[in-house]
Amino acid sequence: MLVRALWVVLSSVAVLGADWPYFLGPNGDGSSPETGLIDRLPASGLPVLFDRAIGTGYAAPAVRAGTLVLFHREGSEEVVEALDARTAGRRWRFAYPTAYQDPYGYNNGPRCAPLVTSNRVYTFGAEGSLTCLDLASGKPVWRRDTAKEWEVPQAFFGVGSTPLLEGGRLIVMVGGQPNSGVVALDPESGRTLWENVGKTNWQGVTTLGWRAERPYEWTGVEKLASYASPVAATLRGERHLLCLLRQGLVSLNPTNGAIRFSRWFQSFANDSVNAMNPVVSGDQILISGAYYRSGAVLLRVKPDGQSVEESWKDPVRHPLDPADRDPVTGRWRVPALEMHWSTPILHGGHVYAFSGRNEPDASLRCVEFATGRVKWQRDESWGKHSAEQPPVFGRGSFLLAEGKLIALGEGGLLGFFKPNPDRCEELGRWQVPSLKHPCWAPPVLSAGVLYLRGENRLVALRCTP
């Protein structure tokens, strides 16, 4: 009896350890500790636990202790739902009105994944409604209207940065003027603890990569927020909040919001965004963008923890330097990494990523983290295919589990890969029948179940033998 009780406890711990309660998983880097998954993806696909129509949006679900939290839009409401993670049976529903309309014609649903703790659910809506709900009942605990409370210029594609819990503080990239790019709130009451980033750190910095590198003059109407989410990491023995905002990367002290260092990283195209989360290894930080050859840069934090230096940058020169054009074809040399809206997976000293701004220039790449050298690449562009669902991944998203990369292409193509720096090694693919373009939410894995979200569909697949 004692042995059985111990087995139950250990099994419960294993299930809890396999939760996916936050954007990009329990570690915030797209990796999962799960084991016991299938080795290859059968051509016939995976068993379907449920496949249901949902409201619009691009927010990935979150899963904790058997409860899946879905954030989507139905009609004129943003809706938060708690569902049974195995059956999709509803446990509670909370909704509030929204009038958001995407100025570029994309759907009007929320973009940010829910953040789920043992007793709370935090969501950040497309118009900036930051809401805290009770996990057990769905009843509201507090709410902040960030667009009204802070001076937030209208974002290009709605609010898209998922909040982070770090050191007992809820970290939110609200993008407020003049110095409220990032705020920290008390997660229980919603009270503001500190706010920083904006004119204070960007005024007068050198605008690296712009047409003319010059000191930046703050205008007061800058859009600060981006579509990357804050990342917490220990660098040089201290905790850092790494926030890739529209102007570039900022490191803050999570305790008081003090800025440790800033590094300009913004395309000179007005309608551009930064959306990749910073990727950290040791004392180095990788950031990348896809607009107008923003490319990528690997930064090394100096021993003082208050400054950075470049390990490598691509493009090395100005993004539109004529020397980077092919003299015969006139085409630009493609930078090593151009991340649009997904975050690459770091494994074994290499990053695996779907690089490219649009479907016609998408490619699957393996890039050496320390040097920026492209080890291999495979064309994933839609341009050569006329079919409605071409047999490519386009600009997909990855998760890493049990030594396998699980990919979701933006057209609903599911794939398994072995992370191999010597060659692209695919372990099977399957077009999920009910998923169509755009599938821009990253895949989610919890307790042996793979959750895939399309624009208006949620599919759960069994990923164990």
C-alpha positions in Angstrom: 0.0 0.0 0.0 2.9 2.3 0.9 4.6 1.6 -2.5 1.4 2.3 -4.4 0.9 5.6 -2.5 4.5 6.6 -3.3 4.0 5.8 -7.0 0.9 8.0 -7.0 2.9 10.9 -5.5 5.8 10.5 -7.9 3.4 10.3 -10.9 1.7 13.5 -9.8 5.0 15.2 -9.6 5.9 14.0 -13.1 2.6 15.4 -14.4 3.1 18.8 -12.7 6.6 18.9 -14.0 5.2 18.6 -17.6 2.9 21.6 -17.3 3.1 24.3 -20.0 1.8 27.2 -17.9 3.4 30.1 -19.8 4.4 31.2 -23.3 7.1 28.9 -24.6 6.7 26.5 -21.8 7.9 25.9 -18.3 11.4 27.3 -19.0 10.2 30.1 -21.3 12.5 28.8 -24.1 10.3 26.4 -26.0 11.6 23.2 -24.2 9.7 20.6 -22.2 11.1 18.0 -19.7 8.7 15.3 -21.0 9.8 11.8 -21.8 8.0 8.8 -23.2 7.0 10.4 -26.5 6.8 8.7 -29.8 10.1 8.6 -31.8 8.8 9.4 -35.2 5.7 11.1 -36.6 3.6 8.5 -38.6 2.4 9.6 -42.1 -1.1 8.8 -40.9 -0.8 11.4 -38.1 -1.5 11.3 -34.4 -4.6 10.2 -32.4 -7.0 13.1 -32.0 -8.2 13.7 -28.4 -10.3 16.7 -29.5 -10.7 19.1 -32.4 -12.9 22.1 -31.7 -13.8 25.4 -33.3 -12.8 28.4 -31.2 -12.8 32.1 -31.4 -10.2 34.1 -33.3 -6.7 35.0 -32.1 -3.1 34.0 -32.1 -2.6 33.2 -28.4 -1.2 29.8 -27.6 -3.0 28.0 -24.8 -1.5 27.3 -21.4 -1.8 24.1 -19.4 -1.5 23.5 -15.7 -2.5 20.4 -13.6 -5.0 19.2 -16.2 -6.6 22.5 -16.9 -6.1 24.2 -20.3 -6.6 28.0 -20.4 -7.7 29.4 -23.7 -7.7 33.1 -24.6 -9.6 34.0 -27.7 -12.3 36.4 -29.1 -15.9 35.6 -29.8 -17.9 38.4 -31.5 -17.3 41.6 -29.5 -15.8 39.9 -26.5 -12.3 38.7 -25.4 -12.9 35.4 -23.7 -10.9 33.5 -21.2 -11.9 29.8 -20.8 -10.7 27.0 -18.5 -11.1 23.6 -20.2 -10.4 20.0 -19.3 -7.1 19.4 -20.9 -8.1 16.0 -22.2 -11.7 16.5 -23.3 -12.0 20.3 -23.8 -15.0 20.3 -21.4 -15.6 23.8 -20.1 -15.0 24.5 -16.4 -15.6 28.2 -16.5 -15.8 31.2 -18.9 -15.0 34.9 -18.3 -15.5 37.6 -21.0 -15.3 41.3 -21.3 -16.1 43.7 -24.3 -13.5 44.6 -26.8 -13.6 46.9 -29.9 -10.2 46.1 -31.2 -9.7 46.2 -35.0 -6.4 45.3 -36.5 -5.3 48.2 -38.8 -3.5 45.8 -41.2 -6.5 43.5 -41.7 -5.3 40.6 -39.5 -7.8 39.0 -37.1 -9.0 41.0 -34.1 -8.4 38.3 -31.4 -5.8 38.4 -28.6 -2.2 37.6 -29.3 -0.7 36.9 -25.8 -0.7 33.5 -24.2 -2.2 33.2 -20.7 0.1 33.0 -17.7 -1.2 30.4 -15.2 0.0 29.9 -11.7 -1.3 27.5 -8.9 -4.2 29.9 -8.2 -4.2 32.7 -10.8 -4.7 33.3 -14.5 -3.2 36.5 -16.1 -4.1 37.6 -19.6 -3.1 40.6 -21.7 -5.7 41.5 -24.4 -5.2 43.0 -27.9 -6.2 46.5 -26.6 -4.1 46.3 -23.5 -6.6 44.9 -20.9 -4.4 43.2 -18.3 -6.6 40.9 -16.3 -6.1 38.6 -13.2 -8.6 35.8 -12.6 -9.0 33.2 -10.0 -7.9 29.8 -11.5 -10.5 27.7 -9.7 -13.6 29.9 -10.4 -12.7 32.3 -13.2 -13.8 35.2 -11.1 -11.9 38.5 -11.6 -9.3 39.5 -9.0 -8.1 42.7 -10.6 -7.8 44.5 -13.9 -5.6 47.3 -15.4 -6.4 49.1 -18.6 -2.8 49.7 -19.7 -3.7 51.8 -22.8 -5.6 54.4 -20.7 -3.5 54.3 -17.5 -0.2 54.7 -19.3 0.4 56.8 -22.4 0.6 53.9 -24.9 0.7 54.7 -28.6 -1.5 52.3 -30.7 0.6 49.2 -31.6 0.9 48.0 -35.2 -0.8 44.7 -34.6 -2.3 44.9 -31.2 -0.7 44.0 -27.9 1.5 41.0 -28.3 3.9 40.6 -25.3 3.0 37.9 -22.7 3.7 39.0 -19.1 6.3 37.2 -16.9 6.4 36.4 -13.2 9.8 37.0 -11.8 10.8 37.4 -8.1 7.3 37.9 -6.9 6.6 40.6 -9.6 4.4 40.5 -12.7 6.6 42.0 -15.4 4.6 43.6 -18.3 6.0 45.3 -21.4 3.2 47.9 -21.8 5.1 50.3 -24.0 4.0 53.5 -22.1 5.4 57.0 -22.8 7.8 58.5 -21.9 9.4 56.0 -19.5 7.0 53.1 -18.9 8.1 50.7 -21.6 8.2 48.0 -18.9 6.3 48.0 -15.6 6.3 45.6 -12.6 3.1 45.0 -10.7 2.1 43.2 -7.5 0.6 40.0 -8.9 -2.0 39.7 -6.1 -3.3 43.3 -6.2 -2.2 44.7 -9.6 -0.5 47.6 -7.8 2.4 49.3 -9.7 5.8 48.5 -8.1 8.1 50.2 -10.6 8.2 51.4 -14.2 11.0 52.2 -16.6 12.4 52.2 -20.2 11.9 54.9 -22.8 13.3 58.3 -23.1 15.6 57.8 -20.2 17.7 55.1 -21.8 17.1 55.7 -25.6 17.7 59.5 -25.8 21.1 60.1 -27.3 22.0 56.5 -28.0 23.7 55.6 -31.3 21.1 54.2 -33.7 23.2 51.2 -34.8 22.1 49.8 -38.2 20.1 52.8 -39.3 20.8 54.7 -42.6 23.0 57.1 -40.6 24.3 56.1 -37.2 23.6 59.2 -35.1 22.4 60.0 -31.6 18.7 59.4 -31.3 16.4 62.3 -30.5 13.3 61.3 -28.5 10.1 62.7 -30.0 7.5 61.6 -27.4 5.4 59.7 -29.9 7.5 56.5 -30.2 5.9 53.1 -30.1 7.9 51.3 -27.4 6.2 47.9 -27.1 7.2 45.0 -29.2 5.9 41.4 -29.7 8.7 39.8 -27.8 8.1 38.7 -24.2 10.4 39.5 -21.3 12.9 36.8 -20.4 14.5 36.4 -17.0 18.1 35.1 -16.8 21.1 34.9 -14.5 24.0 36.7 -16.1 27.4 37.3 -14.4 25.8 36.1 -11.1 22.8 38.5 -11.1 19.2 38.2 -12.3 18.4 40.2 -15.4 15.1 41.0 -17.1 15.8 41.0 -20.8 13.2 43.0 -22.7 13.5 43.3 -26.5 11.3 46.4 -27.1 10.8 48.2 -30.4 13.9 50.3 -30.0 16.1 47.3 -28.9 17.3 45.2 -26.0 17.1 46.5 -22.4 18.4 44.7 -19.3 16.7 45.7 -16.0 17.2 44.8 -12.4 13.9 42.9 -11.6 13.9 44.2 -8.0 13.7 47.9 -8.8 13.6 48.3 -12.6 17.0 50.0 -12.8 18.5 49.7 -16.3 21.7 47.8 -16.5 22.3 48.2 -20.3 20.6 49.0 -23.6 21.4 48.0 -27.1 19.7 49.7 -30.1 18.1 47.1 -32.4 15.3 48.6 -34.6 14.6 48.4 -38.3 14.4 51.8 -39.9 11.2 50.8 -41.6 8.3 52.4 -39.7 5.9 49.5 -39.9 8.3 47.0 -38.3 8.4 45.0 -35.1 10.7 42.9 -32.9 9.0 39.7 -31.9 11.7 37.1 -31.1 12.4 36.4 -27.4 16.0 36.9 -26.5 17.9 33.5 -26.4 20.4 33.2 -23.6 23.4 30.9 -23.2 26.1 31.5 -20.5 26.8 35.2 -20.6 25.6 35.7 -24.2 22.3 36.9 -25.6 21.0 36.4 -29.1 18.4 38.7 -30.7 17.1 38.8 -34.3 14.6 40.6 -36.5 13.2 40.1 -40.0 12.3 43.6 -41.2 14.6 45.2 -43.9 17.5 42.9 -43.2 17.6 43.5 -39.4 19.5 40.2 -39.2 20.9 39.1 -35.9 23.4 40.0 -33.2 25.0 37.9 -30.4 25.9 40.1 -27.4 28.2 39.1 -24.6 27.6 40.6 -21.1 30.8 42.1 -19.8 32.1 41.1 -16.3 30.6 44.3 -14.7 27.1 43.1 -15.8 26.3 46.6 -16.8 27.4 46.6 -20.5 27.6 44.3 -23.5 29.9 43.8 -26.5 29.2 42.1 -29.8 30.3 38.5 -30.4 29.0 38.6 -33.9 26.6 40.6 -36.0 25.0 39.8 -39.4 24.8 41.9 -41.5 28.2 43.1 -40.4 27.8 46.4 -42.2 24.8 48.7 -42.6 21.7 46.5 -43.4 21.5 48.1 -46.9 25.2 48.4 -47.7 25.7 47.9 -51.5 28.6 45.5 -50.8 26.0 43.0 -49.6 24.4 42.8 -53.0 25.3 40.0 -55.4 27.1 41.8 -58.3 25.5 39.4 -60.9 21.9 38.9 -59.7 21.6 42.2 -57.7 20.0 40.3 -54.9 20.9 40.9 -51.2 22.9 38.4 -49.4 20.6 36.7 -46.9 21.6 37.3 -43.2 22.3 34.2 -41.1 19.1 34.6 -39.1 16.0 36.7 -39.7 13.4 35.9 -37.0 9.9 37.3 -37.6 7.4 36.1 -35.0 8.9 32.8 -33.6 11.8 32.2 -31.3 14.6 29.7 -32.2 15.4 26.7 -30.2 18.9 26.4 -28.7 20.3 22.9 -28.4 23.9 21.7 -28.3 25.4 25.0 -29.2 23.2 25.5 -32.3 19.9 27.3 -32.9 17.2 25.7 -35.0 14.8 28.2 -36.5 12.4 29.1 -39.3 14.0 32.2 -40.7 12.5 34.8 -43.0 10.0 37.7 -43.0 7.3 36.3 -45.3 6.2 32.9 -46.7 8.1 33.4 -50.0 11.5 33.7 -48.3 11.1 31.3 -45.4 13.8 28.7 -44.7 14.6 26.2 -42.0 18.1 26.8 -40.6 20.7 25.5 -38.2 23.0 28.3 -37.1 26.0 27.9 -34.8 25.3 30.0 -31.8 28.8 31.2 -31.0 29.7 32.2 -34.5 26.6 32.9 -36.5 27.7 30.4 -39.2 24.8 28.8 -41.1 25.5 25.0 -40.8 22.6 24.1 -43.1 19.4 25.4 -44.5 16.3 24.1 -46.3 13.9 26.1 -48.4 10.4 26.3 -46.8 9.0 29.1 -49.0 5.5 29.0 -50.4 6.5 30.8 -53.6 7.2 27.6 -55.6 3.9 26.0 -54.7 0.5 27.0 -56.1 -1.6 24.7 -53.9 -3.7 26.1 -51.1 -1.8 24.0 -48.6 1.7 23.6 -50.0 3.9 20.9 -48.5 6.3 23.3 -46.7 6.4 24.7 -43.2 6.7 28.4 -44.2 7.7 30.3 -41.1 7.0 27.8 -38.5 7.5 27.3 -34.7 9.4 24.7 -32.7 9.3 23.1 -29.3 12.0 20.8 -28.0 11.2 17.6 -26.0 13.1 14.3 -25.4 15.7 15.2 -28.0 13.2 16.0 -30.7 12.1 19.2 -32.4 8.4 19.3 -32.9 7.5 21.9 -35.6 4.2 23.5 -36.5 4.2 25.2 -39.9 2.0 28.2 -40.4 -0.2 26.2 -42.8 -0.9 23.5 -40.2 1.9 21.1 -41.3 3.2 19.1 -38.2 6.8 17.7 -38.3 9.3 15.9 -36.1 13.0 16.6 -36.5 16.2 15.4 -34.9 18.4 18.4 -33.9 21.5 17.6 -36.0 24.0 20.3 -36.8 25.4 18.3 -39.8 22.2 17.9 -41.8 18.4 18.4 -41.7 17.0 15.2 -40.3 13.3 15.0 -40.6 11.5 12.3 -38.6 8.1 12.5 -40.2 5.4 15.0 -41.2 1.6 15.2 -41.3 -0.8 17.9 -42.5 -3.3 18.3 -39.6 -6.6 18.2 -41.6 -8.5 20.9 -39.8 -5.6 23.4 -39.6 -5.1 26.1 -42.2 -3.0 29.2 -42.6 -2.3 31.1 -40.4 -1.1 28.9 -37.5 1.1 31.4 -35.8 0.8 30.2 -32.2 3.7 27.9 -31.1 2.9 24.3 -30.3 2.3 23.3 -26.7 3.1 20.0 -25.0 1.8 18.8 -21.7 1.3 15.3 -20.2 1.9 13.6 -23.5 -0.6 15.8 -25.4 0.3 18.1 -28.2 -1.9 21.2 -28.5 -2.0 23.1 -31.8 -3.8 26.3 -32.2 -4.9 27.7 -35.6 -6.5 31.0 -36.2 -9.9 29.7 -35.1 -9.3 26.0 -34.2 -7.8 24.1 -31.3 -6.5 20.5 -31.8 -5.2 18.1 -29.1 -3.1 15.1 -30.3 -1.8 12.2 -28.2 2.0 12.2 -28.6 2.8 9.0 -26.7 2.9 5.4 -27.9 
